[in-house]
């Protein structure tokens, strides 16, 4: 359930940032920030690994 919520928030965040950025550089920065947030959420939830 937490993963679904995190993915939904990520999708909403990504959609919002892509409509806000006007340059390729800005898009790259937005994607980097989104990736950092995903990593933070993953670390906070202590997700499992498929190993």
PDB file with one MODEL, atoms N, CA, C and O in Angstrom:
MODEL        1
ATOM      1  N   UNK A   1       0.829  -1.197   0.000  1.00  0.00           N
ATOM      2  CA  UNK A   1       0.000   0.000   0.000  1.00  0.00           C
ATOM      3  C   UNK A   1       0.874   1.262   0.000  1.00  0.00           C
ATOM      4  O   UNK A   1       0.600   2.218  -0.726  1.00  0.00           O
ATOM      5  N   UNK A   2       1.936   1.249   0.833  1.00  0.00           N
ATOM      6  CA  UNK A   2       2.817   2.413   0.872  1.00  0.00           C
ATOM      7  C   UNK A   2       3.481   2.640  -0.478  1.00  0.00           C
ATOM      8  O   UNK A   2       3.674   3.775  -0.914  1.00  0.00           O
ATOM      9  N   UNK A   3       3.829   1.527  -1.130  1.00  0.00           N
ATOM     10  CA  UNK A   3       4.473   1.656  -2.430  1.00  0.00           C
ATOM     11  C   UNK A   3       3.519   2.271  -3.445  1.00  0.00           C
ATOM     12  O   UNK A   3       3.925   3.103  -4.256  1.00  0.00           O
ATOM     13  N   UNK A   4       2.260   1.868  -3.403  1.00  0.00           N
ATOM     14  CA  UNK A   4       1.276   2.424  -4.327  1.00  0.00           C
ATOM     15  C   UNK A   4       1.105   3.921  -4.105  1.00  0.00           C
ATOM     16  O   UNK A   4       1.014   4.692  -5.060  1.00  0.00           O
ATOM     17  N   UNK A   5       1.064   4.319  -2.858  1.00  0.00           N
ATOM     18  CA  UNK A   5       0.926   5.743  -2.528  1.00  0.00           C
ATOM     19  C   UNK A   5       2.156   6.503  -3.005  1.00  0.00           C
ATOM     20  O   UNK A   5       2.038   7.587  -3.576  1.00  0.00           O
ATOM     21  N   UNK A   6       3.340   5.933  -2.769  1.00  0.00           N
ATOM     22  CA  UNK A   6       4.575   6.584  -3.189  1.00  0.00           C
ATOM     23  C   UNK A   6       4.618   6.733  -4.706  1.00  0.00           C
ATOM     24  O   UNK A   6       5.015   7.780  -5.217  1.00  0.00           O
ATOM     25  N   UNK A   7       4.214   5.692  -5.424  1.00  0.00           N
ATOM     26  CA  UNK A   7       4.214   5.771  -6.887  1.00  0.00           C
ATOM     27  C   UNK A   7       3.196   6.787  -7.397  1.00  0.00           C
ATOM     28  O   UNK A   7       3.457   7.499  -8.366  1.00  0.00           O
ATOM     29  N   UNK A   8       2.047   6.854  -6.749  1.00  0.00           N
ATOM     30  CA  UNK A   8       1.040   7.834  -7.132  1.00  0.00           C
ATOM     31  C   UNK A   8       1.560   9.252  -6.920  1.00  0.00           C
ATOM     32  O   UNK A   8       1.402  10.115  -7.784  1.00  0.00           O
ATOM     33  N   UNK A   9       2.179   9.485  -5.769  1.00  0.00           N
ATOM     34  CA  UNK A   9       2.742  10.808  -5.495  1.00  0.00           C
ATOM     35  C   UNK A   9       3.849  11.136  -6.481  1.00  0.00           C
ATOM     36  O   UNK A   9       3.959  12.274  -6.939  1.00  0.00           O
ATOM     37  N   UNK A  10       4.668  10.148  -6.809  1.00  0.00           N
ATOM     38  CA  UNK A  10       5.737  10.373  -7.780  1.00  0.00           C
ATOM     39  C   UNK A  10       5.164  10.747  -9.143  1.00  0.00           C
ATOM     40  O   UNK A  10       5.660  11.661  -9.801  1.00  0.00           O
ATOM     41  N   UNK A  11       4.127  10.044  -9.558  1.00  0.00           N
ATOM     42  CA  UNK A  11       3.499  10.344 -10.849  1.00  0.00           C
ATOM     43  C   UNK A  11       2.935  11.758 -10.863  1.00  0.00           C
ATOM     44  O   UNK A  11       3.092  12.484 -11.844  1.00  0.00           O
ATOM     45  N   UNK A  12       2.284  12.146  -9.785  1.00  0.00           N
ATOM     46  CA  UNK A  12       1.723  13.499  -9.710  1.00  0.00           C
ATOM     47  C   UNK A  12       2.841  14.544  -9.710  1.00  0.00           C
ATOM     48  O   UNK A  12       2.742  15.567 -10.387  1.00  0.00           O
ATOM     49  N   UNK A  13       3.899  14.281  -8.948  1.00  0.00           N
ATOM     50  CA  UNK A  13       5.031  15.199  -8.876  1.00  0.00           C
ATOM     51  C   UNK A  13       5.694  15.334 -10.243  1.00  0.00           C
ATOM     52  O   UNK A  13       6.015  16.438 -10.682  1.00  0.00           O
ATOM     53  N   UNK A  14       5.894  14.198 -10.909  1.00  0.00           N
ATOM     54  CA  UNK A  14       6.549  14.202 -12.215  1.00  0.00           C
ATOM     55  C   UNK A  14       5.713  14.953 -13.242  1.00  0.00           C
ATOM     56  O   UNK A  14       6.245  15.750 -14.016  1.00  0.00           O
ATOM     57  N   UNK A  15       4.423  14.706 -13.252  1.00  0.00           N
ATOM     58  CA  UNK A  15       3.548  15.406 -14.195  1.00  0.00           C
ATOM     59  C   UNK A  15       3.606  16.908 -13.960  1.00  0.00           C
ATOM     60  O   UNK A  15       3.649  17.688 -14.912  1.00  0.00           O
ATOM     61  N   UNK A  16       3.609  17.308 -12.714  1.00  0.00           N
ATOM     62  CA  UNK A  16       3.663  18.731 -12.385  1.00  0.00           C
ATOM     63  C   UNK A  16       4.979  19.369 -12.782  1.00  0.00           C
ATOM     64  O   UNK A  16       5.005  20.494 -13.283  1.00  0.00           O
ATOM     65  N   UNK A  17       6.071  18.656 -12.560  1.00  0.00           N
ATOM     66  CA  UNK A  17       7.370  19.249 -12.886  1.00  0.00           C
ATOM     67  C   UNK A  17       7.611  19.301 -14.381  1.00  0.00           C
ATOM     68  O   UNK A  17       8.228  20.250 -14.866  1.00  0.00           O
ATOM     69  N   UNK A  18       7.142  18.307 -15.129  1.00  0.00           N
ATOM     70  CA  UNK A  18       7.345  18.342 -16.573  1.00  0.00           C
ATOM     71  C   UNK A  18       6.540  19.459 -17.223  1.00  0.00           C
ATOM     72  O   UNK A  18       6.968  20.008 -18.238  1.00  0.00           O
ATOM     73  N   UNK A  19       5.415  19.798 -16.676  1.00  0.00           N
ATOM     74  CA  UNK A  19       4.656  20.903 -17.245  1.00  0.00           C
ATOM     75  C   UNK A  19       5.260  22.240 -16.845  1.00  0.00           C
ATOM     76  O   UNK A  19       5.006  23.256 -17.493  1.00  0.00           O
ATOM     77  N   UNK A  20       6.065  22.246 -15.773  1.00  0.00           N
ATOM     78  CA  UNK A  20       6.643  23.497 -15.296  1.00  0.00           C
ATOM     79  C   UNK A  20       7.992  23.809 -15.922  1.00  0.00           C
ATOM     80  O   UNK A  20       8.382  24.975 -15.975  1.00  0.00           O
ATOM     81  N   UNK A  21       8.711  22.809 -16.392  1.00  0.00           N
ATOM     82  CA  UNK A  21      10.053  23.081 -16.916  1.00  0.00           C
ATOM     83  C   UNK A  21       9.999  23.396 -18.406  1.00  0.00           C
ATOM     84  O   UNK A  21       9.247  22.783 -19.164  1.00  0.00           O
ATOM     85  N   UNK A  22      10.816  24.367 -18.805  1.00  0.00           N
ATOM     86  CA  UNK A  22      10.781  24.823 -20.197  1.00  0.00           C
ATOM     87  C   UNK A  22      12.009  24.431 -20.996  1.00  0.00           C
ATOM     88  O   UNK A  22      12.042  24.627 -22.211  1.00  0.00           O
ATOM     89  N   UNK A  23      13.018  23.883 -20.339  1.00  0.00           N
ATOM     90  CA  UNK A  23      14.247  23.536 -21.050  1.00  0.00           C
ATOM     91  C   UNK A  23      14.647  22.105 -20.747  1.00  0.00           C
ATOM     92  O   UNK A  23      14.167  21.510 -19.782  1.00  0.00           O
ATOM     93  N   UNK A  24      15.514  21.561 -21.559  1.00  0.00           N
ATOM     94  CA  UNK A  24      16.024  20.215 -21.331  1.00  0.00           C
ATOM     95  C   UNK A  24      16.798  20.168 -20.026  1.00  0.00           C
ATOM     96  O   UNK A  24      16.694  19.198 -19.275  1.00  0.00           O
ATOM     97  N   UNK A  25      17.561  21.192 -19.756  1.00  0.00           N
ATOM     98  CA  UNK A  25      18.324  21.251 -18.504  1.00  0.00           C
ATOM     99  C   UNK A  25      17.380  21.261 -17.315  1.00  0.00           C
ATOM    100  O   UNK A  25      17.615  20.565 -16.327  1.00  0.00           O
ATOM    101  N   UNK A  26      16.332  22.031 -17.401  1.00  0.00           N
ATOM    102  CA  UNK A  26      15.347  22.079 -16.320  1.00  0.00           C
ATOM    103  C   UNK A  26      14.676  20.729 -16.132  1.00  0.00           C
ATOM    104  O   UNK A  26      14.409  20.319 -15.002  1.00  0.00           O
ATOM    105  N   UNK A  27      14.403  20.037 -17.228  1.00  0.00           N
ATOM    106  CA  UNK A  27      13.795  18.710 -17.132  1.00  0.00           C
ATOM    107  C   UNK A  27      14.743  17.748 -16.442  1.00  0.00           C
ATOM    108  O   UNK A  27      14.319  16.944 -15.613  1.00  0.00           O
ATOM    109  N   UNK A  28      16.019  17.822 -16.777  1.00  0.00           N
ATOM    110  CA  UNK A  28      17.013  16.956 -16.139  1.00  0.00           C
ATOM    111  C   UNK A  28      17.094  17.199 -14.646  1.00  0.00           C
ATOM    112  O   UNK A  28      17.196  16.253 -13.864  1.00  0.00           O
ATOM    113  N   UNK A  29      17.049  18.442 -14.250  1.00  0.00           N
ATOM    114  CA  UNK A  29      17.077  18.767 -12.820  1.00  0.00           C
ATOM    115  C   UNK A  29      15.825  18.254 -12.122  1.00  0.00           C
ATOM    116  O   UNK A  29      15.897  17.744 -11.004  1.00  0.00           O
ATOM    117  N   UNK A  30      14.687  18.390 -12.778  1.00  0.00           N
ATOM    118  CA  UNK A  30      13.434  17.908 -12.199  1.00  0.00           C
ATOM    119  C   UNK A  30      13.452  16.391 -12.036  1.00  0.00           C
ATOM    120  O   UNK A  30      13.007  15.866 -11.016  1.00  0.00           O
ATOM    121  N   UNK A  31      13.969  15.688 -13.046  1.00  0.00           N
ATOM    122  CA  UNK A  31      14.048  14.232 -12.971  1.00  0.00           C
ATOM    123  C   UNK A  31      15.002  13.823 -11.851  1.00  0.00           C
ATOM    124  O   UNK A  31      14.738  12.863 -11.128  1.00  0.00           O
ATOM    125  N   UNK A  32      16.094  14.542 -11.710  1.00  0.00           N
ATOM    126  CA  UNK A  32      17.050  14.239 -10.644  1.00  0.00           C
ATOM    127  C   UNK A  32      16.397  14.419  -9.274  1.00  0.00           C
ATOM    128  O   UNK A  32      16.567  13.575  -8.394  1.00  0.00           O
ATOM    129  N   UNK A  33      15.659  15.500  -9.088  1.00  0.00           N
ATOM    130  CA  UNK A  33      14.965  15.727  -7.814  1.00  0.00           C
ATOM    131  C   UNK A  33      13.934  14.640  -7.545  1.00  0.00           C
ATOM    132  O   UNK A  33      13.799  14.170  -6.416  1.00  0.00           O
ATOM    133  N   UNK A  34      13.216  14.248  -8.576  1.00  0.00           N
ATOM    134  CA  UNK A  34      12.222  13.185  -8.411  1.00  0.00           C
ATOM    135  C   UNK A  34      12.905  11.888  -7.995  1.00  0.00           C
ATOM    136  O   UNK A  34      12.407  11.175  -7.124  1.00  0.00           O
ATOM    137  N   UNK A  35      14.036  11.582  -8.608  1.00  0.00           N
ATOM    138  CA  UNK A  35      14.784  10.389  -8.244  1.00  0.00           C
ATOM    139  C   UNK A  35      15.271  10.428  -6.814  1.00  0.00           C
ATOM    140  O   UNK A  35      15.260   9.414  -6.117  1.00  0.00           O
ATOM    141  N   UNK A  36      15.696  11.596  -6.380  1.00  0.00           N
ATOM    142  CA  UNK A  36      16.136  11.745  -4.989  1.00  0.00           C
ATOM    143  C   UNK A  36      14.978  11.506  -4.025  1.00  0.00           C
ATOM    144  O   UNK A  36      15.154  10.866  -2.988  1.00  0.00           O
ATOM    145  N   UNK A  37      13.808  12.013  -4.358  1.00  0.00           N
ATOM    146  CA  UNK A  37      12.633  11.811  -3.496  1.00  0.00           C
ATOM    147  C   UNK A  37      12.249  10.338  -3.434  1.00  0.00           C
ATOM    148  O   UNK A  37      11.905   9.825  -2.370  1.00  0.00           O
ATOM    149  N   UNK A  38      12.308   9.660  -4.578  1.00  0.00           N
ATOM    150  CA  UNK A  38      11.992   8.233  -4.601  1.00  0.00           C
ATOM    151  C   UNK A  38      12.986   7.477  -3.710  1.00  0.00           C
ATOM    152  O   UNK A  38      12.606   6.582  -2.955  1.00  0.00           O
ATOM    153  N   UNK A  39      14.248   7.850  -3.812  1.00  0.00           N
ATOM    154  CA  UNK A  39      15.263   7.194  -2.997  1.00  0.00           C
ATOM    155  C   UNK A  39      15.013   7.446  -1.513  1.00  0.00           C
ATOM    156  O   UNK A  39      15.155   6.531  -0.701  1.00  0.00           O
ATOM    157  N   UNK A  40      14.646   8.667  -1.152  1.00  0.00           N
ATOM    158  CA  UNK A  40      14.346   8.979   0.237  1.00  0.00           C
ATOM    159  C   UNK A  40      13.178   8.148   0.761  1.00  0.00           C
ATOM    160  O   UNK A  40      13.234   7.609   1.866  1.00  0.00           O
ATOM    161  N   UNK A  41      12.126   8.050  -0.039  1.00  0.00           N
ATOM    162  CA  UNK A  41      10.951   7.269   0.359  1.00  0.00           C
ATOM    163  C   UNK A  41      11.332   5.799   0.518  1.00  0.00           C
ATOM    164  O   UNK A  41      10.898   5.139   1.462  1.00  0.00           O
ATOM    165  N   UNK A  42      12.144   5.292  -0.408  1.00  0.00           N
ATOM    166  CA  UNK A  42      12.560   3.894  -0.330  1.00  0.00           C
ATOM    167  C   UNK A  42      13.364   3.636   0.938  1.00  0.00           C
ATOM    168  O   UNK A  42      13.190   2.605   1.588  1.00  0.00           O
ATOM    169  N   UNK A  43      14.234   4.561   1.287  1.00  0.00           N
ATOM    170  CA  UNK A  43      15.038   4.413   2.499  1.00  0.00           C
ATOM    171  C   UNK A  43      14.161   4.517   3.746  1.00  0.00           C
ATOM    172  O   UNK A  43      14.375   3.791   4.716  1.00  0.00           O
ATOM    173  N   UNK A  44      13.177   5.413   3.725  1.00  0.00           N
ATOM    174  CA  UNK A  44      12.290   5.599   4.872  1.00  0.00           C
ATOM    175  C   UNK A  44      11.403   4.390   5.119  1.00  0.00           C
ATOM    176  O   UNK A  44      11.136   4.031   6.266  1.00  0.00           O
ATOM    177  N   UNK A  45      10.947   3.761   4.040  1.00  0.00           N
ATOM    178  CA  UNK A  45      10.027   2.621   4.196  1.00  0.00           C
ATOM    179  C   UNK A  45      10.772   1.334   4.480  1.00  0.00           C
ATOM    180  O   UNK A  45      10.167   0.364   4.936  1.00  0.00           O
ATOM    181  N   UNK A  46      12.077   1.300   4.221  1.00  0.00           N
ATOM    182  CA  UNK A  46      12.852   0.091   4.465  1.00  0.00           C
ATOM    183  C   UNK A  46      12.355  -1.067   3.631  1.00  0.00           C
ATOM    184  O   UNK A  46      12.211  -2.184   4.126  1.00  0.00           O
ATOM    185  N   UNK A  47      12.093  -0.800   2.369  1.00  0.00           N
ATOM    186  CA  UNK A  47      11.536  -1.800   1.453  1.00  0.00           C
ATOM    187  C   UNK A  47      12.353  -3.076   1.394  1.00  0.00           C
ATOM    188  O   UNK A  47      13.502  -3.117   1.836  1.00  0.00           O
ATOM    189  N   UNK A  48      11.755  -4.105   0.848  1.00  0.00           N
ATOM    190  CA  UNK A  48      12.435  -5.386   0.722  1.00  0.00           C
ATOM    191  C   UNK A  48      13.167  -5.447  -0.610  1.00  0.00           C
ATOM    192  O   UNK A  48      12.884  -4.679  -1.530  1.00  0.00           O
ATOM    193  N   UNK A  49      14.101  -6.363  -0.693  1.00  0.00           N
ATOM    194  CA  UNK A  49      14.829  -6.567  -1.937  1.00  0.00           C
ATOM    195  C   UNK A  49      14.513  -7.947  -2.476  1.00  0.00           C
ATOM    196  O   UNK A  49      14.270  -8.886  -1.717  1.00  0.00           O
ATOM    197  N   UNK A  50      14.518  -8.055  -3.767  1.00  0.00           N
ATOM    198  CA  UNK A  50      14.286  -9.361  -4.406  1.00  0.00           C
ATOM    199  C   UNK A  50      15.648  -9.999  -4.623  1.00  0.00           C
ATOM    200  O   UNK A  50      16.324  -9.703  -5.608  1.00  0.00           O
ATOM    201  N   UNK A  51      16.045 -10.850  -3.733  1.00  0.00           N
ATOM    202  CA  UNK A  51      17.391 -11.392  -3.866  1.00  0.00           C
ATOM    203  C   UNK A  51      17.408 -12.799  -3.694  1.00  0.00           C
ATOM    204  O   UNK A  51      18.469 -13.418  -3.775  1.00  0.00           O
TER     205      UNK A  51
ENDMDL
END
